[in-house]
């Protein structure tokens, strides 16, 4: 499985990390960036405990890939 370098801007801080293509955002936030206030309960997009704000929109990070797929 290949890794991709990604830059994340969270809470005003910018950090570059290498992640797998299929890694959910919740794991990047918690494991790679150390921000454990975002919680993972069941991973079914039902409870909202994994909610984050991305570009002024609420997103559920449990099933959202951390990297955007490029449109062909």
N, C-alpha and C positions, 0 to 999 in steps of 0.2 A: 504494500500500500504506500503510495507516494505522499510526501509531505509538501506543504505549500507555505511560503512565508506570507504572513498576513499582518497588517497593522490595525490595531484596535484603539479607538479613542473612547475611553470610558471615564466619566466623572472628571473631564478636563485633562486627563493624563493620556499620553500616547505610548503604546508599547508594541514592539514587533516580536512575533513568536512564530514558530514553525508548527503547523498542525496538520493532521490527516484531513483529506478531502471530505470525509463523511462524519466528522466530529460535530456533535450538536453544540450549539452555543452555550447551553447551561454548563457543560463540562469545561469549556474554555474559560468562562467567567469564574467558576468555582476553583478548578484545579490549576489552570495555567496562570490566571490573574490573581488568584487568592481572595476573591470577593465572595465570601461564603454567606452573605445575607440573602442571596437568591437561592431559593430552596427547590429541591426536586422531590416530589411526593410519588406519584404514580407514573408520570411521563405520558399521560393520555390527553393532555391539553384540556383537562376538565376542571381542575381546582384553582388555577391561576397563581399558585405559589411561585412559579418560575417566571412570572411576568417581568418584562423589562421595557423601557422606553427607547425606541429606535426612531430617530428623526421625528420626534413628537407623536409617535404612534405606539400604542401598547402592543407588544408581541409576546407570545409564549415561547420561551427559549428551550423548552424540553425537547421539542421535535423540529426546531429550526436549525438548519445547518449553519455553522459558524462562517463559512465562506459562501459568497454568492457564486452561483453558476453563471458563466458567460453565455449569453444568448448567441445562437449561431444564425 
